[in-house]
């Protein structure tokens, strides 16, 4: 009689969910160090920490969702039992701040200055380098309509980039104002509720300037654009006159650059470089780069009151930044910055890294944006019915870490713990005593907890852990009051350099010391390994 076959067990696949990833020791340590550095800058500027819930009601998130083409689908959401509230993982740190301030406003100072750090989640199509969970570092000022708050945010952003290791010449913070763009659209005849669809296409077209170039944007403002694959994207359908008005706005940096280069020719032979154009223009015309852009924008917005107000606000921000020493070499007025989210009502900013990297096809391209933000004066109003001005910035930590790796400023292996090997199972208490002494001295250390039978495996384990030192104490060493310590970091270096047995015999990577000198000698070895 045949035996019954056992039912086949279906085991779950050990795969990370699509759009998510796992982070291991060095990556986590690098991120934590960056968070700590950014938090230190935020704290120095007077901002207090806030940790809000990772879950919000969809109602609290409102219409301000990341995927404008799929309302309420850009988040990971679920409904509570018995037709309860719809809840969602937060998609950013700004919408939760609006809820927190509205809920606790009677207990919070005004203005309220807070920073927040943590993961956010986007239910959108993943792609290369595009994940559904990522970290953000935000800083916001709620309750101040002063442009000094916006200027401070931009200065703080520049400080953060330099503190984490992005040098002065490798980034630029770009500032624009939604009111200026509203003024341009008003002059172009695109104001009013019936023109909302066209305005949305115009905003998205301008936002693609870096990727599509001037002619690509021009096409999207008109009938539309066909890409290299033959796919056609319908445009805003503006008239030629309307297109030219918007393009005057988009082309402002190009026009000003041509002006300043003509100024710089006056100083030919004086070794003036591109970054000195602003100084050259001051000497020639009494105007900086930012002032030249503002003059150009003021002409474009004409007699639009909202447009003129936007230019005035940008002018104030530029003057405040200039007074603090943040000139156009770090922070510039740039009309191409529009920002995607719909809640911005005034100044908007974006930090862009300007160095080049190679893409998947080996082509050179600039690294691009790593932070963005702006003024959102109507977000808290949704809860309170009262207008509460607010402005803030969000730094994409994962993007910033990737940038530092591209520049070779991250990616080194971190030092692991000192490993105390086990020569005798019955003497585990002795080994734990050594570990305790090392830990009490501030040294990262552990006892080998695997099978101690094969001593070679213990050293392989220490190597895999990037341990700087291994401690060895057998019965003989114990009876003589000594221990062997093996400098693994030095040993790895010597192994790469030595070629003969004689050299190995003379190497100092392992030595015998008094048991009482263990902590001091390990500290010396670690210091030598750290350089």
Secondary structure, 3 states (H helix, E strand, C coil): CCCCCCCCCCCCCCCCCCCCCCCCHHHHHHHHHHHHHHHHHHHHCCCEECCCCCEEEHHHHCCCCCCCCCCCCCCCEEECCCCCCEEEECCCCHHHHHHHHHHHCCCCCCCEEEEEEEEEECCCCCECCECCEEEEEEEEEECCCCHHHHHHHHHHHHHHHHHHCCCHHHEEEEEEEHHHHHHHHHHCCCCCHHHHHHHHHHHHHHHCHHHHHHHHHHHHHCCEEECCCCCEEECCCCCHHHHHHHHHHHCHHHHHHHHHHHHHHCCCCCCCCHHHHHHHHHHHHCCCHHHHHHHHHHHHHCCCHHHHHHHHHHHHHHHHHHHCCCCCCCEEECCCCCCCCCCCCCEEEEEEEEEEEECCCCCEEEEEEEEEEEECCCCCHHHHCCCCCEEEEEEEHHHHHHHHHHCCCCCCCCCECEEECCCCHHHHHHHHHHHHHHHHCCCCEEECCCCCCCHHHHHHHHHHCCECEEEECCHHHHHHCEEEEEEHHHHHHHHHHCCCHHHHHHCCCEEEEEHHHHHHHHHHHHHHHCC
